Amino acid sequence: MPRTFHASPLFPKDPLPPPCTLKPEPPSKDREIKCCSLCGCPASVSGPVHVQFLSDWLVLQASHPAFERDKVVLRCRGKEDEDIMERTYYKNEEKIKSSYNSNITVYPAFNDDSTYRCTASGTNIWGRSWTETSRPLKIQVQELFPSPVLTASPPWPIEGSPVTLTCETWLPPQTSHTRLQFCFFKEHQALGAGWSNSPELQIPTTWSEGAASYWCQARTVIPRILKTSPRSQIRVHRVPVSDVNLETQPPVGQLIEGEDLVLICSVAAGTGTVTFSWHREGSERSLGRKTQNALSAELRIASVREQDAGRYYCAADNMDGPVLSKRIRITLRVPVSPPVLTVRTPRAQAVEGDVVELHCEAQRGSPPILYRFYHEDVPLGSSSAPSGGEASLNLSLTAEHSGNYSCEANNSLGVQRSKMVSLSITVPVSHPVLTLNPDVAQAMVGDVLELRCEAQRGSPPILYWFYHEDVILGNTSAPFGGGASFNLSLTTEHSGNYSCGADNGLGAQSSETVSLNITGLSKNKVTHTTVGVIGCLLSMLGLAATAALVGRFRTQRKSGAIPRNIGSVPGPDPPAQALHGPPSLSRPALMELQPLYSNVSPGDDDLVYSQIWSRQHREGSPAHSPRRHQKGEEPAIIYSEVKRADPDDPARQDREEAAEGYENVPCASLALDH
């Protein structure tokens, strides 16, 4: 028989409220309540519902309120709970669990339409088994938070401007402590840093890239509930490009050949992806093209050359048609190339006194160009070429201008130097000077006369000609410059005027004439006569006295004790010709004497005299008797000029010493004893 009970005293020990059904029923005489006041239902299901307090003996109860992913405690209780021996729980008529305990825990899902019930069994006092079944129960599970909705602010952003995305959702007051996280997506790519606690995301710049969709997700950490917003299209307004401008780096007019040229194309306004292109007049193909989300772009041209000069412009396009910039002219400053130096002379061989032109030219280089000219690295002068090209410097040549020349070009972009150019200056010969050796106005037949001709200036080689009364005697060449000599063995016909000429191909020059008088006897004959007299004398004096006398004379001659010029000695005065000039080449006939003489230095370093004593041999006088002065005899004096050798000419000194180096000059008023 059915058991009845009242709802109010239903489980006085249980704090759980009575169950709340999901489906509202028509109002009746029974008590009406609002589901939200009892179960915490959302406002959408907060209409009036009918709850009946049944008089059933067994009731299935559920804890409330229940949100998705919350655990729900089911309790199966009877009026006489102590009589129940076993409880069995069912979900959609499927057994969940059998237990003696009065409650179990389940996790119903949101929008789960499952039905729960329980049964209780036991035995009565008569030992008979009984079973009671509860009415079905549907558990209402509330949504923890609704699916988010993505919004954009501003809803119609301008391309290139920022936009803020918001992922909108909300939590019931009962779960306000729950923490939510948000993530934003564009197509399949996450935006920003990923998951964030903020429901907003700011995009600094938006671009119009066709039909791009945006969406967001919201989730809880515990329990893990993830919900996704619908996809949304954000319409971005595009601004056409305008005011396209082309600039260069380095600035116009400062570009040097070999450097990199950077062309910068920019727009004052314009949004979205802009395509930039660069062009040069006269070329059909573009120099380069770039597409990027920026208001400027640059193109680098490496190592520009002179042929890269010209007029340039650029274009920009963001799908509304290209817009061109103004044209600018690109010019290059070219460093000077190494110049070439040319020496322009009026003849094949430059001659002293000629005016030559030093011509310097750099084949390449931006003007103005300053040229400098050098002789052996010593500056000669400078010349400017304001419009580029060449420059010259005129130079009047002297003998010192021979050597190496170079020039230098500078246009403030670098200094370049030319190669060296050698210039040899040919100097015409000066008037030569003719000298005679020996340097005498008179000479004797048989002497060897040296004619020396020398031009003080003149480039070698020099050809010398020797003349006697304008008759050519011969010629001699001086390959390395300087003088030349011509030897002549004198005869009586050689008296007269002598001269010489010098020529190095630039004009002959003649010397002044030099007169020479040739007299009868030659020096060799005088020498032979003197030697014969001396031999006769030696035969009379003997070998011993002769050797001693000759040894003394040679010792004084070589040691320099014999003076060069003639001075005064006691006795008769020397002839004026011996004191003041070269000896005369004409002499009186020699007397046949048997002289005895010795060299005497009277104290004057320039003169040496020879004293000769002569006496008549007596019969029977021995030939080897010594010579001595006779009392009362006056000595005969013969003056002799001893030629002194040049200390700078050892060969000549040896030659003169071999010839005894002196001449005997008889005195015109000589008194001799017979």
Salt bridges, closest charged atoms under 4 A:
ASP14 OD1 - ARG75 NH1 2.95
ASP14 OD2 - ARG77 NH1 3.55
ASP30 OD2 - HIS50 NE2 2.93
ASP56 OD2 - ARG135 NE 3.00
GLU68 OE2 - LYS227 NZ 2.92
ASP81 OD1 - ARG87 NH2 2.41
GLU93 OE1 - ARG117 NH2 2.92
ASP112 OD2 - LYS91 NZ 3.75
ASP113 OD1 - LYS138 NZ 3.45
GLU143 OE2 - LYS227 NZ 2.66
GLU159 OE1 - ARG238 NE 2.72
GLU209 OE1 - LYS186 NZ 3.02
GLU257 OE2 - ARG364 NH2 2.65
ASP260 OD2 - ARG300 NH1 3.66
GLU281 OE1 - ARG311 NE 2.99
GLU281 OE2 - ARG327 NE 2.76
GLU306 OE1 - ARG364 NH2 3.14
GLU352 OE2 - ARG457 NH2 2.70
ASP354 OD2 - ARG347 NE 3.04
GLU357 OE1 - ARG344 NH1 3.72
ASP377 OD1 - ARG417 NH2 3.16
GLU390 OE1 - HIS359 NE2 2.79
GLU408 OE1 - ARG372 NH1 3.87
GLU656 OE2 - ARG652 NE 3.42
GLU660 OE2 - ARG554 NH2 2.71
GLU663 OE1 - ARG587 NH2 3.06
